[in-house]
Amino acid sequence: SRLYTRFGLLYNLPLYPLIFVVSFSRWLVMRTSRIPQWPAEVEEACRIAEDDPVNRGAEHNPPQLWKLMWALEGKKKLEKRLGVEVEAQRRIQAHLQAKYGQQ
């Protein structure tokens, strides 16, 4: 799948001008828009546990995010990250099944 991802970079080469226009537009909107803020009671109700292995906050991004984005992360790191995600999905499914049963 890694080869396919790298091949995809070349395969999508004709789309790069469109991707550039969309990226520039997104950058402009992100620079000129206000960051939304949740009310304090919503923030408190949705607080993420410190030991939550599925926390997707920006503080957990890898130091070299570009390697992940360009499929250059390395097999061991990729397998480790995917293993954490699969285990989290398994726990979520088990929790939902215990709460709601088979449907």
N, CA, C and O atoms as CSV, one atom per row, in Angstrom:
chain,resi,resn,atom,element,x,y,z
A,1,SER,N,N,0.823,-1.192,0.000
A,1,SER,CA,C,0.000,0.000,0.000
A,1,SER,C,C,0.865,1.252,0.000
A,1,SER,O,O,0.441,2.308,-0.470
A,2,ARG,N,N,2.086,1.129,0.533
A,2,ARG,CA,C,2.980,2.277,0.553
A,2,ARG,C,C,3.393,2.668,-0.858
A,2,ARG,O,O,3.472,3.851,-1.188
A,3,LEU,N,N,3.654,1.662,-1.687
A,3,LEU,CA,C,4.014,1.924,-3.075
A,3,LEU,C,C,2.853,2.606,-3.784
A,3,LEU,O,O,3.051,3.553,-4.545
A,4,TYR,N,N,1.647,2.124,-3.531
A,4,TYR,CA,C,0.467,2.728,-4.156
A,4,TYR,C,C,0.333,4.189,-3.734
A,4,TYR,O,O,-0.006,5.039,-4.556
A,5,THR,N,N,0.595,4.488,-2.467
A,5,THR,CA,C,0.477,5.858,-1.981
A,5,THR,C,C,1.505,6.747,-2.658
A,5,THR,O,O,1.187,7.867,-3.056
A,6,ARG,N,N,2.737,6.261,-2.793
A,6,ARG,CA,C,3.761,7.056,-3.477
A,6,ARG,C,C,3.433,7.189,-4.955
A,6,ARG,O,O,3.642,8.252,-5.539
A,7,PHE,N,N,2.925,6.134,-5.566
A,7,PHE,CA,C,2.521,6.196,-6.963
A,7,PHE,C,C,1.376,7.193,-7.134
A,7,PHE,O,O,1.285,7.879,-8.152
A,8,GLY,N,N,0.506,7.265,-6.130
A,8,GLY,CA,C,-0.608,8.197,-6.174
A,8,GLY,C,C,-0.157,9.643,-6.287
A,8,GLY,O,O,-0.854,10.467,-6.879
A,9,LEU,N,N,1.023,9.962,-5.717
A,9,LEU,CA,C,1.546,11.320,-5.832
A,9,LEU,C,C,1.798,11.679,-7.292
A,9,LEU,O,O,1.466,12.782,-7.727
A,10,LEU,N,N,2.377,10.763,-8.040
A,10,LEU,CA,C,2.632,11.007,-9.462
A,10,LEU,C,C,1.355,10.901,-10.276
A,10,LEU,O,O,1.146,11.665,-11.218
A,11,TYR,N,N,0.513,9.963,-9.917
A,11,TYR,CA,C,-0.738,9.741,-10.637
A,11,TYR,C,C,-1.626,10.979,-10.586
A,11,TYR,O,O,-2.329,11.290,-11.548
A,12,ASN,N,N,-1.586,11.683,-9.458
A,12,ASN,CA,C,-2.413,12.874,-9.273
A,12,ASN,C,C,-1.727,14.158,-9.723
A,12,ASN,O,O,-2.252,15.248,-9.494
A,13,LEU,N,N,-0.570,14.051,-10.354
A,13,LEU,CA,C,0.182,15.222,-10.795
A,13,LEU,C,C,-0.658,16.203,-11.614
A,13,LEU,O,O,-0.529,17.408,-11.396
A,14,PRO,N,N,-1.505,15.763,-12.536
A,14,PRO,CA,C,-2.324,16.730,-13.282
A,14,PRO,C,C,-3.285,17.538,-12.403
A,14,PRO,O,O,-3.748,18.604,-12.810
A,15,LEU,N,N,-3.584,17.038,-11.210
A,15,LEU,CA,C,-4.499,17.747,-10.314
A,15,LEU,C,C,-3.799,18.807,-9.459
A,15,LEU,O,O,-4.469,19.576,-8.770
A,16,TYR,N,N,-2.480,18.859,-9.492
A,16,TYR,CA,C,-1.747,19.776,-8.623
A,16,TYR,C,C,-2.139,21.241,-8.792
A,16,TYR,O,O,-2.230,21.944,-7.785
A,17,PRO,N,N,-2.380,21.749,-10.016
A,17,PRO,CA,C,-2.825,23.156,-10.110
A,17,PRO,C,C,-4.148,23.395,-9.367
A,17,PRO,O,O,-4.298,24.412,-8.689
A,18,LEU,N,N,-5.090,22.482,-9.488
A,18,LEU,CA,C,-6.361,22.618,-8.780
A,18,LEU,C,C,-6.139,22.515,-7.267
A,18,LEU,O,O,-6.720,23.275,-6.492
A,19,ILE,N,N,-5.304,21.578,-6.866
A,19,ILE,CA,C,-5.005,21.419,-5.439
A,19,ILE,C,C,-4.368,22.692,-4.891
A,19,ILE,O,O,-4.660,23.100,-3.767
A,20,PHE,N,N,-3.496,23.323,-5.684
A,20,PHE,CA,C,-2.868,24.570,-5.248
A,20,PHE,C,C,-3.914,25.668,-5.033
A,20,PHE,O,O,-3.873,26.372,-4.024
A,21,VAL,N,N,-4.849,25.816,-5.974
A,21,VAL,CA,C,-5.886,26.844,-5.850
A,21,VAL,C,C,-6.740,26.584,-4.607
A,21,VAL,O,O,-7.026,27.505,-3.841
A,22,VAL,N,N,-7.143,25.332,-4.413
A,22,VAL,CA,C,-7.956,24.988,-3.239
A,22,VAL,C,C,-7.158,25.220,-1.958
A,22,VAL,O,O,-7.696,25.735,-0.977
A,23,SER,N,N,-5.877,24.842,-1.960
A,23,SER,CA,C,-5.038,25.020,-0.770
A,23,SER,C,C,-4.867,26.496,-0.444
A,23,SER,O,O,-4.928,26.893,0.720
A,24,PHE,N,N,-4.651,27.308,-1.479
A,24,PHE,CA,C,-4.498,28.750,-1.241
A,24,PHE,C,C,-5.789,29.334,-0.682
A,24,PHE,O,O,-5.757,30.151,0.238
A,25,SER,N,N,-6.922,28.918,-1.233
A,25,SER,CA,C,-8.209,29.405,-0.737
A,25,SER,C,C,-8.402,29.012,0.721
A,25,SER,O,O,-8.848,29.820,1.535
A,26,ARG,N,N,-8.067,27.780,1.043
A,26,ARG,CA,C,-8.200,27.315,2.431
A,26,ARG,C,C,-7.296,28.114,3.355
A,26,ARG,O,O,-7.713,28.520,4.440
A,27,TRP,N,N,-6.059,28.342,2.926
A,27,TRP,CA,C,-5.122,29.121,3.727
A,27,TRP,C,C,-5.683,30.519,3.990
A,27,TRP,O,O,-5.632,31.012,5.117
A,28,LEU,N,N,-6.216,31.151,2.945
A,28,LEU,CA,C,-6.766,32.492,3.080
A,28,LEU,C,C,-7.949,32.515,4.060
A,28,LEU,O,O,-8.044,33.406,4.904
A,29,VAL,N,N,-8.831,31.546,3.941
A,29,VAL,CA,C,-9.976,31.474,4.846
A,29,VAL,C,C,-9.519,31.240,6.281
A,29,VAL,O,O,-10.058,31.849,7.205
A,30,MET,N,N,-8.541,30.374,6.479
A,30,MET,CA,C,-8.048,30.090,7.830
A,30,MET,C,C,-7.399,31.327,8.459
A,30,MET,O,O,-7.470,31.511,9.674
A,31,ARG,N,N,-6.779,32.159,7.655
A,31,ARG,CA,C,-6.128,33.368,8.170
A,31,ARG,C,C,-7.122,34.482,8.473
A,31,ARG,O,O,-6.848,35.334,9.318
A,32,THR,N,N,-8.259,34.491,7.810
A,32,THR,CA,C,-9.202,35.598,7.967
A,32,THR,C,C,-10.434,35.244,8.804
A,32,THR,O,O,-11.254,36.119,9.082
A,33,SER,N,N,-10.577,34.001,9.204
A,33,SER,CA,C,-11.762,33.583,9.950
A,33,SER,C,C,-11.497,33.578,11.455
A,33,SER,O,O,-10.362,33.428,11.907
A,34,ARG,N,N,-12.559,33.744,12.199
A,34,ARG,CA,C,-12.492,33.709,13.654
A,34,ARG,C,C,-12.528,32.252,14.108
A,34,ARG,O,O,-13.256,31.441,13.535
A,35,ILE,N,N,-11.758,31.921,15.122
A,35,ILE,CA,C,-11.743,30.567,15.668
A,35,ILE,C,C,-12.952,30.417,16.585
A,35,ILE,O,O,-13.093,31.186,17.536
A,36,PRO,N,N,-13.833,29.438,16.323
A,36,PRO,CA,C,-15.017,29.284,17.168
A,36,PRO,C,C,-14.643,28.807,18.576
A,36,PRO,O,O,-13.678,28.065,18.759
A,37,GLN,N,N,-15.411,29.240,19.544
A,37,GLN,CA,C,-15.188,28.868,20.938
A,37,GLN,C,C,-16.454,28.231,21.491
A,37,GLN,O,O,-17.548,28.774,21.341
A,38,TRP,N,N,-16.300,27.067,22.136
A,38,TRP,CA,C,-17.431,26.410,22.777
A,38,TRP,C,C,-17.694,27.044,24.123
A,38,TRP,O,O,-16.764,27.545,24.754
A,39,PRO,N,N,-18.953,27.037,24.592
A,39,PRO,CA,C,-19.237,27.514,25.953
A,39,PRO,C,C,-18.517,26.635,26.984
A,39,PRO,O,O,-18.209,25.474,26.712
A,40,ALA,N,N,-18.258,27.189,28.143
A,40,ALA,CA,C,-17.494,26.484,29.186
A,40,ALA,C,C,-18.152,25.170,29.594
A,40,ALA,O,O,-17.454,24.183,29.828
A,41,GLU,N,N,-19.492,25.136,29.684
A,41,GLU,CA,C,-20.152,23.896,30.103
A,41,GLU,C,C,-19.985,22.782,29.059
A,41,GLU,O,O,-19.928,21.607,29.423
A,42,VAL,N,N,-19.908,23.131,27.785
A,42,VAL,CA,C,-19.675,22.125,26.739
A,42,VAL,C,C,-18.236,21.622,26.820
A,42,VAL,O,O,-17.989,20.421,26.714
A,43,GLU,N,N,-17.289,22.537,27.007
A,43,GLU,CA,C,-15.882,22.147,27.160
A,43,GLU,C,C,-15.708,21.183,28.331
A,43,GLU,O,O,-14.981,20.195,28.228
A,44,GLU,N,N,-16.375,21.477,29.437
A,44,GLU,CA,C,-16.262,20.621,30.623
A,44,GLU,C,C,-16.887,19.250,30.379
A,44,GLU,O,O,-16.327,18.233,30.787
A,45,ALA,N,N,-18.035,19.215,29.722
A,45,ALA,CA,C,-18.721,17.944,29.461
A,45,ALA,C,C,-17.957,17.074,28.475
A,45,ALA,O,O,-18.103,15.852,28.491
A,46,CYS,N,N,-17.153,17.676,27.626
A,46,CYS,CA,C,-16.457,16.928,26.572
A,46,CYS,C,C,-14.963,16.805,26.840
A,46,CYS,O,O,-14.191,16.533,25.921
A,47,ARG,N,N,-14.554,16.999,28.072
A,47,ARG,CA,C,-13.130,16.908,28.400
A,47,ARG,C,C,-12.603,15.499,28.106
A,47,ARG,O,O,-13.251,14.504,28.431
A,48,ILE,N,N,-11.434,15.430,27.492
A,48,ILE,CA,C,-10.825,14.152,27.123
A,48,ILE,C,C,-9.986,13.648,28.287
A,48,ILE,O,O,-9.233,14.408,28.895
A,49,ALA,N,N,-10.118,12.365,28.593
A,49,ALA,CA,C,-9.337,11.767,29.684
A,49,ALA,C,C,-7.846,11.819,29.342
A,49,ALA,O,O,-7.467,11.694,28.178
A,50,GLU,N,N,-7.014,12.001,30.351
A,50,GLU,CA,C,-5.568,12.100,30.145
A,50,GLU,C,C,-4.972,10.839,29.523
A,50,GLU,O,O,-4.035,10.920,28.729
A,51,ASP,N,N,-5.517,9.669,29.883
A,51,ASP,CA,C,-4.954,8.408,29.409
A,51,ASP,C,C,-5.690,7.857,28.178
A,51,ASP,O,O,-5.542,6.679,27.854
A,52,ASP,N,N,-6.468,8.680,27.501
A,52,ASP,CA,C,-7.226,8.231,26.332
A,52,ASP,C,C,-6.276,7.982,25.159
A,52,ASP,O,O,-5.637,8.918,24.678
A,53,PRO,N,N,-6.173,6.727,24.688
A,53,PRO,CA,C,-5.234,6.433,23.603
A,53,PRO,C,C,-5.710,6.907,22.232
A,53,PRO,O,O,-4.952,6.836,21.264
A,54,VAL,N,N,-6.937,7.383,22.130
A,54,VAL,CA,C,-7.483,7.786,20.837
A,54,VAL,C,C,-7.571,9.316,20.723
A,54,VAL,O,O,-8.193,9.828,19.791
A,55,ASN,N,N,-6.966,10.034,21.643
A,55,ASN,CA,C,-7.001,11.486,21.594
A,55,ASN,C,C,-6.376,11.952,20.283
A,55,ASN,O,O,-5.218,11.641,20.002
A,56,ARG,N,N,-7.135,12.695,19.481
A,56,ARG,CA,C,-6.676,13.154,18.174
A,56,ARG,C,C,-6.287,14.631,18.169
A,56,ARG,O,O,-6.278,15.273,17.119
A,57,GLY,N,N,-5.967,15.163,19.345
A,57,GLY,CA,C,-5.588,16.564,19.409
A,57,GLY,C,C,-4.277,16.831,18.691
A,57,GLY,O,O,-3.467,15.922,18.509
A,58,ALA,N,N,-4.068,18.065,18.286
A,58,ALA,CA,C,-2.855,18.436,17.557
A,58,ALA,C,C,-1.600,18.219,18.407
A,58,ALA,O,O,-0.506,18.051,17.868
A,59,GLU,N,N,-1.757,18.224,19.722
A,59,GLU,CA,C,-0.585,18.017,20.586
A,59,GLU,C,C,-0.003,16.610,20.446
A,59,GLU,O,O,1.112,16.356,20.901
A,60,HIS,N,N,-0.749,15.695,19.821
A,60,HIS,CA,C,-0.272,14.330,19.642
A,60,HIS,C,C,0.226,14.052,18.226
A,60,HIS,O,O,0.529,12.907,17.889
A,61,ASN,N,N,0.311,15.082,17.402
A,61,ASN,CA,C,0.852,14.884,16.060
A,61,ASN,C,C,2.316,14.485,16.142
A,61,ASN,O,O,3.024,14.922,17.049
A,62,PRO,N,N,2.780,13.663,15.210
A,62,PRO,CA,C,4.202,13.318,15.216
A,62,PRO,C,C,5.044,14.561,14.927
A,62,PRO,O,O,4.564,15.499,14.291
A,63,PRO,N,N,6.305,14.574,15.392
A,63,PRO,CA,C,7.136,15.765,15.201
A,63,PRO,C,C,7.349,16.105,13.722
A,63,PRO,O,O,7.453,17.280,13.368
A,64,GLN,N,N,7.414,15.111,12.881
A,64,GLN,CA,C,7.602,15.344,11.450
A,64,GLN,C,C,6.344,14.883,10.718
A,64,GLN,O,O,6.327,13.825,10.090
A,65,LEU,N,N,5.312,15.682,10.811
A,65,LEU,CA,C,4.014,15.338,10.239
A,65,LEU,C,C,4.088,15.139,8.721
A,65,LEU,O,O,3.308,14.378,8.150
A,66,TRP,N,N,5.019,15.821,8.085
A,66,TRP,CA,C,5.139,15.697,6.629
A,66,TRP,C,C,5.466,14.270,6.220
A,66,TRP,O,O,5.048,13.839,5.145
A,67,LYS,N,N,6.201,13.520,7.039
A,67,LYS,CA,C,6.506,12.128,6.702
A,67,LYS,C,C,5.235,11.289,6.664
A,67,LYS,O,O,5.070,10.440,5.787
A,68,LEU,N,N,4.341,11.528,7.613
A,68,LEU,CA,C,3.069,10.825,7.639
A,68,LEU,C,C,2.229,11.205,6.424
A,68,LEU,O,O,1.621,10.339,5.795
A,69,MET,N,N,2.191,12.478,6.095
A,69,MET,CA,C,1.363,12.952,4.990
A,69,MET,C,C,1.867,12.465,3.633
A,69,MET,O,O,1.064,12.259,2.723
A,70,TRP,N,N,3.175,12.279,3.478
A,70,TRP,CA,C,3.744,11.843,2.204
A,70,TRP,C,C,4.061,10.350,2.200
A,70,TRP,O,O,4.808,9.880,1.342
A,71,ALA,N,N,3.504,9.606,3.145
A,71,ALA,CA,C,3.667,8.152,3.224
A,71,ALA,C,C,5.128,7.754,3.366
A,71,ALA,O,O,5.565,6.771,2.768
A,72,LEU,N,N,5.880,8.507,4.151
A,72,LEU,CA,C,7.291,8.203,4.388
A,72,LEU,C,C,7.560,7.927,5.866
A,72,LEU,O,O,8.687,8.073,6.340
A,73,GLU,N,N,6.526,7.532,6.579
A,73,GLU,CA,C,6.609,7.384,8.023
A,73,GLU,C,C,7.462,6.196,8.457
A,73,GLU,O,O,8.090,6.255,9.514
A,74,GLY,N,N,7.501,5.156,7.698
A,74,GLY,CA,C,8.209,3.948,8.090
A,74,GLY,C,C,7.237,2.877,8.541
A,74,GLY,O,O,6.222,3.163,9.176
A,75,LYS,N,N,7.561,1.642,8.205
A,75,LYS,CA,C,6.628,0.542,8.442
A,75,LYS,C,C,6.345,0.310,9.926
A,75,LYS,O,O,5.195,0.089,10.306
A,76,LYS,N,N,7.376,0.356,10.768
A,76,LYS,CA,C,7.185,0.082,12.197
A,76,LYS,C,C,6.299,1.141,12.860
A,76,LYS,O,O,5.406,0.806,13.637
A,77,LYS,N,N,6.544,2.408,12.555
A,77,LYS,CA,C,5.737,3.472,13.141
A,77,LYS,C,C,4.299,3.408,12.625
A,77,LYS,O,O,3.352,3.637,13.377
A,78,LEU,N,N,4.143,3.098,11.343
A,78,LEU,CA,C,2.808,2.982,10.763
A,78,LEU,C,C,2.033,1.845,11.420
A,78,LEU,O,O,0.866,2.012,11.776
A,79,GLU,N,N,2.679,0.687,11.581
A,79,GLU,CA,C,2.016,-0.453,12.212
A,79,GLU,C,C,1.654,-0.154,13.664
A,79,GLU,O,O,0.591,-0.557,14.136
A,80,LYS,N,N,2.534,0.551,14.371
A,80,LYS,CA,C,2.255,0.902,15.767
A,80,LYS,C,C,1.045,1.827,15.851
A,80,LYS,O,O,0.151,1.614,16.671
A,81,ARG,N,N,1.018,2.860,15.001
A,81,ARG,CA,C,-0.089,3.817,15.010
A,81,ARG,C,C,-1.400,3.140,14.624
A,81,ARG,O,O,-2.436,3.386,15.242
A,82,LEU,N,N,-1.355,2.290,13.606
A,82,LEU,CA,C,-2.567,1.591,13.189
A,82,LEU,C,C,-3.026,0.596,14.249
A,82,LEU,O,O,-4.226,0.384,14.426
A,83,GLY,N,N,-2.073,-0.016,14.955
A,83,GLY,CA,C,-2.427,-0.934,16.035
A,83,GLY,C,C,-3.191,-0.238,17.143
A,83,GLY,O,O,-4.151,-0.793,17.678
A,84,VAL,N,N,-2.780,0.965,17.493
A,84,VAL,CA,C,-3.479,1.744,18.520
A,84,VAL,C,C,-4.897,2.059,18.056
A,84,VAL,O,O,-5.844,1.962,18.836
A,85,GLU,N,N,-5.044,2.436,16.781
A,85,GLU,CA,C,-6.369,2.771,16.256
A,85,GLU,C,C,-7.284,1.544,16.212
A,85,GLU,O,O,-8.464,1.639,16.550
A,86,VAL,N,N,-6.748,0.403,15.801
A,86,VAL,CA,C,-7.558,-0.814,15.728
A,86,VAL,C,C,-7.996,-1.237,17.126
A,86,VAL,O,O,-9.144,-1.637,17.322
A,87,GLU,N,N,-7.098,-1.153,18.092
A,87,GLU,CA,C,-7.443,-1.507,19.470
A,87,GLU,C,C,-8.507,-0.560,20.019
A,87,GLU,O,O,-9.420,-0.993,20.723
A,88,ALA,N,N,-8.396,0.718,19.704
A,88,ALA,CA,C,-9.401,1.685,20.157
A,88,ALA,C,C,-10.759,1.378,19.534
A,88,ALA,O,O,-11.780,1.440,20.219
A,89,GLN,N,N,-10.783,1.052,18.254
A,89,GLN,CA,C,-12.046,0.699,17.600
A,89,GLN,C,C,-12.656,-0.548,18.227
A,89,GLN,O,O,-13.872,-0.628,18.400
A,90,ARG,N,N,-11.815,-1.518,18.565
A,90,ARG,CA,C,-12.310,-2.735,19.199
A,90,ARG,C,C,-12.944,-2.427,20.551
A,90,ARG,O,O,-14.008,-2.955,20.874
A,91,ARG,N,N,-12.292,-1.570,21.344
A,91,ARG,CA,C,-12.837,-1.198,22.654
A,91,ARG,C,C,-14.135,-0.413,22.521
A,91,ARG,O,O,-15.062,-0.609,23.308
A,92,ILE,N,N,-14.208,0.471,21.536
A,92,ILE,CA,C,-15.434,1.247,21.324
A,92,ILE,C,C,-16.574,0.318,20.922
A,92,ILE,O,O,-17.689,0.444,21.427
A,93,GLN,N,N,-16.295,-0.611,20.015
A,93,GLN,CA,C,-17.328,-1.565,19.591
A,93,GLN,C,C,-17.785,-2.436,20.747
A,93,GLN,O,O,-18.980,-2.699,20.884
A,94,ALA,N,N,-16.856,-2.890,21.584
A,94,ALA,CA,C,-17.219,-3.709,22.737
A,94,ALA,C,C,-18.080,-2.905,23.715
A,94,ALA,O,O,-19.049,-3.425,24.269
A,95,HIS,N,N,-17.724,-1.646,23.921
A,95,HIS,CA,C,-18.498,-0.791,24.817
A,95,HIS,C,C,-19.913,-0.580,24.283
A,95,HIS,O,O,-20.883,-0.673,25.035
A,96,LEU,N,N,-20.029,-0.300,22.994
A,96,LEU,CA,C,-21.349,-0.081,22.399
A,96,LEU,C,C,-22.190,-1.345,22.403
A,96,LEU,O,O,-23.400,-1.289,22.624
A,97,GLN,N,N,-21.552,-2.491,22.159
A,97,GLN,CA,C,-22.276,-3.750,22.178
A,97,GLN,C,C,-22.767,-4.062,23.588
A,97,GLN,O,O,-23.882,-4.554,23.767
A,98,ALA,N,N,-21.934,-3.776,24.587
A,98,ALA,CA,C,-22.361,-4.021,25.959
A,98,ALA,C,C,-23.487,-3.080,26.354
A,98,ALA,O,O,-24.378,-3.461,27.112
A,99,LYS,N,N,-23.453,-1.858,25.847
A,99,LYS,CA,C,-24.469,-0.875,26.212
A,99,LYS,C,C,-25.772,-1.091,25.464
A,99,LYS,O,O,-26.847,-0.974,26.054
A,100,TYR,N,N,-25.698,-1.404,24.176
A,100,TYR,CA,C,-26.903,-1.493,23.358
A,100,TYR,C,C,-27.236,-2.903,22.884
A,100,TYR,O,O,-28.340,-3.141,22.394
A,101,GLY,N,N,-26.300,-3.841,23.019
A,101,GLY,CA,C,-26.540,-5.219,22.575
A,101,GLY,C,C,-26.477,-5.331,21.067
A,101,GLY,O,O,-26.163,-4.367,20.368
A,102,GLN,N,N,-26.779,-6.517,20.577
A,102,GLN,CA,C,-26.796,-6.772,19.132
A,102,GLN,C,C,-28.000,-6.110,18.507
A,102,GLN,O,O,-29.108,-6.216,19.032
A,103,GLN,N,N,-27.801,-5.429,17.397
A,103,GLN,CA,C,-28.917,-4.793,16.686
A,103,GLN,C,C,-28.841,-5.110,15.229
A,103,GLN,O,O,-29.691,-4.668,14.456
